[in-house]
């Protein structure tokens, strides 16, 4: 199912009735988003980055004319976990070790290992209904600390046997090849041959004034454990890239802060509880004083306006369709987006031509 008109109409009806952001006279226009796949549930796993990134890729495949695909989030999460361990040891434990990640971590997995469908690798080897990584993450953290305590800068064969044993136990054994249609394919062939997806077509974009505009920089955040680089553009162009992408039929991957009190997912809204007169200065301030986090990733699939003319983004989350009154989606207002969005991911073709020239793309 590519479009969720029933969800959109329900969400808009509920939102107008609840009237939380703007009083009793508040209403919001229906939203008609880009094609996307159903909402999934990361449950008790720190894998929003993998869910959001794979949702984004699934939408890109729909945009490219491919049939609806359900990709495995745990395939990218598992292989990224191993990369995190190697990186953490190489850096002598100086970076932040976390099961979280970013889009460039998914890119790394795709480029090095390919992709698989959910039906091939669900990450639930015991037939579990939901993901629950509490024990896995605890055991992995303990073992990584054990290796650091021994002064290791890379895992040896015995370490990898233990690590892969844990991952096999909690997520399942990785497939070497699998049947797709009437032929055997590897994950790498599936990505390039069956899906025709190129991870290098996508770019991470941010907007912070302590770095030069139109250059890439390493975003200083503990969740950017692999020191990924982001293109830096002024906020007005950051917003323009997002808006024009949605208008052209592209979706946008969102990375930012959901700790703000105005993030009311149960009610299906995200809006700042205070007035913002200078969004660019406010976003820089909250970055520098660490009151804006980079702790969640979601998938922007549309935008609309309210009866006051204010813009709202329509965003797909990964906390299950049962998790709120809007079927697992939420509306985020333009001020929340401007201040609390740390970064976006976009197809390079979706960037306006004038901005492409500035960045040399």
C-alpha positions as CSV (number, residue, x, y, z in Angstrom):
1,X,0.0,0.0,0.0
2,X,1.6,3.2,-1.2
3,X,-0.7,5.9,0.1
4,X,-2.4,6.1,3.5
5,X,-5.3,8.4,2.7
6,X,-7.4,6.9,5.5
7,X,-4.7,7.8,8.0
8,X,-4.3,11.3,6.6
9,X,-8.0,12.1,6.9
10,X,-8.2,10.6,10.4
11,X,-5.1,12.5,11.5
12,X,-6.4,15.8,10.1
13,X,-9.8,15.3,11.6
14,X,-8.4,14.4,15.0
15,X,-5.9,17.2,14.9
16,X,-8.5,19.9,14.1
17,X,-10.7,18.5,16.9
18,X,-7.9,18.4,19.5
19,X,-6.9,22.0,18.7
20,X,-3.9,21.9,21.0
21,X,-1.5,24.3,19.2
22,X,-3.9,27.0,18.4
23,X,-7.0,27.0,20.5
24,X,-10.6,26.1,19.6
25,X,-10.4,27.7,16.2
26,X,-7.4,25.7,15.1
27,X,-7.6,23.5,12.0
28,X,-5.1,21.9,9.7
29,X,-5.5,21.1,6.0
30,X,-5.4,17.5,4.7
31,X,-1.9,16.2,3.8
32,X,-1.1,14.3,0.6
33,X,2.3,12.8,1.1
34,X,4.8,11.0,-1.1
35,X,4.4,7.2,-1.4
36,X,5.6,5.4,1.7
37,X,5.4,2.0,3.4
38,X,3.4,1.1,6.6
39,X,4.6,2.3,10.0
40,X,6.8,-0.3,11.8
41,X,7.7,-0.7,15.5
42,X,11.3,-0.6,16.8
43,X,9.8,-1.4,20.3
44,X,12.6,-1.9,22.9
45,X,15.5,-1.4,20.6
46,X,17.7,1.7,20.0
47,X,17.4,1.3,16.2
48,X,15.3,4.3,15.2
49,X,18.1,5.2,12.8
50,X,17.8,1.9,11.0
51,X,14.0,2.0,10.9
52,X,13.9,5.6,9.6
53,X,16.7,5.0,7.1
54,X,15.1,1.9,5.7
55,X,11.7,3.6,5.6
56,X,13.3,6.4,3.6
57,X,15.0,3.9,1.2
58,X,11.6,2.1,0.8
59,X,10.0,5.4,-0.3
60,X,12.9,6.0,-2.6
61,X,12.3,2.7,-4.3
62,X,8.6,3.5,-4.7
63,X,9.6,6.8,-6.2
64,X,11.9,4.9,-8.6
65,X,8.9,2.8,-9.8
66,X,9.9,-0.3,-7.8
67,X,7.3,-2.5,-6.1
68,X,6.7,-2.0,-2.4
69,X,9.6,-3.6,-0.5
70,X,9.9,-4.4,3.2
71,X,13.6,-4.1,4.1
72,X,15.3,-5.6,7.1
73,X,16.2,-3.0,9.7
74,X,18.0,-5.6,11.8
75,X,20.4,-6.5,8.9
76,X,21.8,-3.0,8.8
77,X,21.7,-2.7,12.6
78,X,23.6,-5.9,13.2
79,X,26.4,-5.2,10.7
80,X,26.7,-1.7,11.9
81,X,27.1,-3.0,15.5
82,X,30.2,-4.8,14.4
83,X,31.6,-1.7,12.8
84,X,30.9,0.2,16.0
85,X,32.8,-2.3,18.1
86,X,35.9,-2.1,15.8
87,X,35.8,1.7,15.7
88,X,35.4,2.0,19.5
89,X,38.4,-0.3,20.1
90,X,40.5,1.5,17.4
91,X,39.9,4.8,19.2
92,X,40.7,3.3,22.6
93,X,37.2,3.9,23.8
94,X,37.3,7.6,23.2
95,X,34.1,7.8,21.2
96,X,30.5,7.1,22.4
97,X,29.6,3.4,22.2
98,X,25.9,3.1,21.5
99,X,23.5,0.8,19.6
100,X,22.3,4.1,17.9
101,X,23.5,5.4,14.6
102,X,23.0,7.7,11.6
103,X,22.1,7.3,8.0
104,X,25.8,7.1,7.0
105,X,26.0,4.0,9.1
106,X,23.3,2.4,7.0
107,X,25.1,3.6,3.9
108,X,28.3,1.9,5.1
109,X,26.4,-1.4,5.5
110,X,24.7,-1.1,2.1
111,X,28.0,-0.4,0.3
112,X,29.9,-3.1,2.1
113,X,27.3,-5.8,2.6
114,X,24.2,-5.0,0.6
115,X,20.6,-5.4,1.8
116,X,18.0,-8.1,2.5
117,X,14.2,-8.1,2.8
118,X,12.5,-8.4,6.2
119,X,11.2,-11.8,5.3
120,X,14.8,-13.1,5.0
121,X,16.1,-11.5,8.2
122,X,13.6,-10.3,10.7
123,X,16.0,-10.1,13.7
124,X,13.6,-12.2,15.7
125,X,15.2,-15.7,15.6
126,X,12.9,-17.1,18.3
127,X,9.7,-15.9,16.6
128,X,9.4,-13.0,18.9
129,X,6.5,-10.5,18.3
130,X,8.6,-7.4,19.1
131,X,12.3,-6.3,19.2
132,X,13.8,-6.2,22.6
133,X,17.5,-5.5,22.7
134,X,18.0,-4.9,26.4
135,X,20.0,-8.0,27.1
136,X,21.9,-7.8,23.9
137,X,23.0,-4.2,24.4
138,X,24.0,-4.9,28.0
139,X,26.1,-7.9,27.2
140,X,27.7,-6.2,24.2
141,X,28.7,-3.2,26.3
142,X,30.2,-5.5,29.0
143,X,32.3,-7.4,26.4
144,X,33.5,-4.2,24.7
145,X,34.6,-2.8,28.1
146,X,36.3,-6.2,28.8
147,X,38.3,-5.9,25.6
148,X,39.2,-2.3,26.3
149,X,40.4,-3.4,29.8
150,X,42.7,-5.8,28.2
151,X,44.2,-3.0,26.0
152,X,42.9,-4.4,22.8
153,X,42.6,-2.1,19.8
154,X,40.8,-4.7,17.6
155,X,38.9,-7.9,18.3
156,X,40.7,-11.1,17.7
157,X,39.2,-14.3,16.2
158,X,38.0,-15.5,19.6
159,X,36.4,-12.1,20.3
160,X,34.6,-12.1,17.0
161,X,33.3,-15.6,17.7
162,X,31.8,-14.4,20.9
163,X,30.4,-11.2,19.4
164,X,28.8,-13.1,16.4
165,X,27.5,-15.7,18.8
166,X,25.7,-13.0,20.8
167,X,24.3,-11.5,17.6
168,X,23.2,-14.9,16.3
169,X,21.5,-15.6,19.5
170,X,19.5,-12.3,19.7
171,X,19.1,-11.3,16.1
172,X,19.7,-14.6,14.1
173,X,22.3,-15.8,11.7
174,X,23.1,-13.7,8.7
175,X,22.0,-15.1,5.3
176,X,24.8,-15.7,2.8
177,X,22.4,-15.9,-0.1
178,X,18.6,-16.3,-0.5
179,X,16.0,-16.9,-3.1
180,X,14.5,-13.8,-4.8
181,X,12.0,-14.6,-7.5
182,X,13.4,-17.7,-9.2
183,X,17.1,-17.2,-8.5
184,X,19.7,-17.2,-5.7
185,X,21.1,-13.8,-4.9
186,X,23.5,-12.4,-2.3
187,X,22.7,-9.3,-0.3
188,X,25.0,-7.2,-2.5
189,X,23.3,-8.5,-5.7
190,X,19.9,-7.9,-4.2
191,X,20.8,-4.2,-3.5
192,X,22.3,-3.4,-6.9
193,X,20.7,-5.9,-9.2
194,X,17.2,-6.4,-7.8
195,X,16.6,-3.0,-6.2
196,X,18.9,-0.8,-8.3
197,X,19.7,1.4,-5.3
198,X,22.8,3.5,-5.1
199,X,23.7,4.6,-1.5
200,X,26.1,7.3,-2.9
201,X,23.1,9.2,-4.4
202,X,22.3,10.6,-0.9
203,X,23.7,13.3,1.2
204,X,23.4,14.4,4.8
205,X,22.8,18.1,5.3
206,X,22.9,20.3,8.4
207,X,23.0,24.0,9.3
208,X,25.2,25.4,12.1
209,X,27.0,28.7,11.9
210,X,30.1,27.6,13.7
211,X,31.3,25.9,10.5
212,X,31.7,27.4,7.0
213,X,28.7,27.4,4.8
214,X,28.7,25.1,1.7
215,X,31.4,22.8,3.1
216,X,31.2,19.5,4.9
217,X,32.0,19.1,8.6
218,X,31.9,16.5,11.3
219,X,28.8,17.1,13.4
220,X,29.9,17.3,17.0
221,X,27.5,14.9,18.6
222,X,28.0,11.7,20.6
223,X,25.6,9.8,18.4
224,X,27.8,10.6,15.4
225,X,30.1,7.9,16.7
226,X,31.7,7.3,13.3
227,X,32.5,11.0,12.7
228,X,30.3,11.3,9.6
229,X,30.5,14.5,7.6
230,X,27.5,16.7,6.9
231,X,27.0,19.4,4.3
232,X,26.5,22.8,6.0
233,X,24.1,25.3,4.5
234,X,22.3,28.4,6.0
235,X,19.0,27.7,7.6
236,X,16.8,29.3,5.0
237,X,18.4,27.0,2.4
238,X,18.2,24.0,4.7
239,X,14.4,24.6,4.9
240,X,14.2,25.2,1.2
241,X,15.9,21.9,0.4
242,X,13.4,20.1,2.5
243,X,10.3,21.9,1.2
244,X,11.3,21.6,-2.5
245,X,12.2,18.0,-2.1
246,X,8.7,17.2,-0.8
247,X,7.1,19.2,-3.6
248,X,9.1,17.3,-6.2
249,X,7.9,13.9,-4.8
250,X,11.0,13.1,-2.7
251,X,10.8,12.2,1.0
252,X,13.3,13.5,3.6
253,X,15.0,11.7,6.4
254,X,14.8,13.7,9.7
255,X,17.3,13.6,12.6
256,X,16.9,15.7,15.7
257,X,15.6,16.3,19.2
258,X,12.5,14.7,20.7
259,X,13.2,15.6,24.3
260,X,11.6,19.1,23.9
261,X,8.4,19.4,26.0
262,X,6.6,20.5,22.9
263,X,7.2,17.1,21.4
264,X,3.8,15.5,22.2
265,X,3.8,12.3,20.2
266,X,0.7,10.8,22.0
267,X,-1.2,13.8,20.6
268,X,0.5,13.6,17.2
269,X,2.2,17.0,17.4
270,X,5.5,18.7,17.8
271,X,5.6,22.4,18.4
272,X,7.8,24.7,20.5
273,X,6.2,25.9,23.7
274,X,7.9,29.3,23.4
275,X,8.0,32.1,20.8
276,X,10.9,32.1,18.3
277,X,11.9,35.3,16.7
278,X,15.2,34.2,15.2
279,X,15.2,30.5,14.4
280,X,18.8,30.5,13.1
281,X,20.1,32.1,16.3
282,X,17.9,29.9,18.5
283,X,19.0,26.6,16.8
284,X,22.7,27.6,17.2
285,X,22.1,28.5,20.9
286,X,20.4,25.3,21.7
287,X,23.1,23.3,19.9
288,X,25.9,25.1,21.9
289,X,24.2,24.8,25.3
290,X,23.2,21.2,24.6
291,X,19.5,21.8,25.0
292,X,19.0,20.3,21.5
293,X,19.8,16.7,21.2
294,X,20.3,14.4,18.2
295,X,18.5,11.5,19.7
296,X,15.9,10.3,17.2
297,X,15.4,9.7,13.5
298,X,12.1,9.8,11.6
299,X,10.9,10.0,8.0
300,X,9.2,13.2,6.6
301,X,6.7,12.2,4.0
302,X,4.6,15.4,3.5
303,X,3.8,18.9,4.5
304,X,0.7,21.0,4.9
305,X,-0.6,24.3,6.5
306,X,-3.0,25.2,9.2
307,X,-5.8,27.8,9.0
308,X,-3.4,30.5,10.2
309,X,-1.0,29.8,7.3
310,X,1.7,28.1,9.4
311,X,3.5,25.1,7.9
312,X,3.5,21.6,9.3
313,X,5.6,18.6,8.3
314,X,4.0,15.2,8.3
315,X,6.3,12.6,9.7
316,X,6.4,8.9,9.9
317,X,7.8,7.5,13.2
318,X,8.8,3.9,14.1
319,X,7.0,3.4,17.4
320,X,4.1,1.4,15.9
321,X,0.8,2.4,14.3
322,X,-0.9,1.8,17.7
323,X,1.3,4.3,19.6
324,X,-0.7,7.5,19.1
325,X,-4.0,8.8,17.8
326,X,-2.6,9.6,14.4
327,X,-1.5,6.0,13.4
328,X,2.1,6.4,14.3
329,X,2.6,9.7,12.4
330,X,2.9,13.3,13.8
331,X,2.7,16.8,12.6
332,X,5.7,19.0,13.3
333,X,5.4,22.8,13.0
334,X,7.9,25.0,11.1
335,X,9.5,26.5,14.2
336,X,10.1,23.1,15.8
337,X,11.6,21.9,12.5
338,X,13.9,25.0,12.2
339,X,15.3,24.8,15.7
340,X,15.3,21.2,16.7
341,X,16.2,19.4,13.4
342,X,19.9,18.5,13.6
343,X,20.2,17.1,10.1
344,X,18.3,15.8,7.1
345,X,19.1,13.2,4.4
346,X,18.1,13.9,0.8
347,X,18.6,12.5,-2.7
348,X,21.2,14.8,-4.4
349,X,18.8,15.3,-7.3
350,X,16.3,16.9,-4.9
351,X,18.6,19.8,-4.0
352,X,17.7,23.0,-5.8
353,X,20.0,23.9,-8.7
354,X,21.1,27.2,-7.2
355,X,22.2,25.4,-4.1
356,X,23.9,22.7,-6.1
357,X,26.1,25.3,-7.7
358,X,27.1,26.7,-4.4
359,X,28.3,23.4,-3.1
360,X,29.8,22.2,-6.4
361,X,27.4,19.3,-6.8
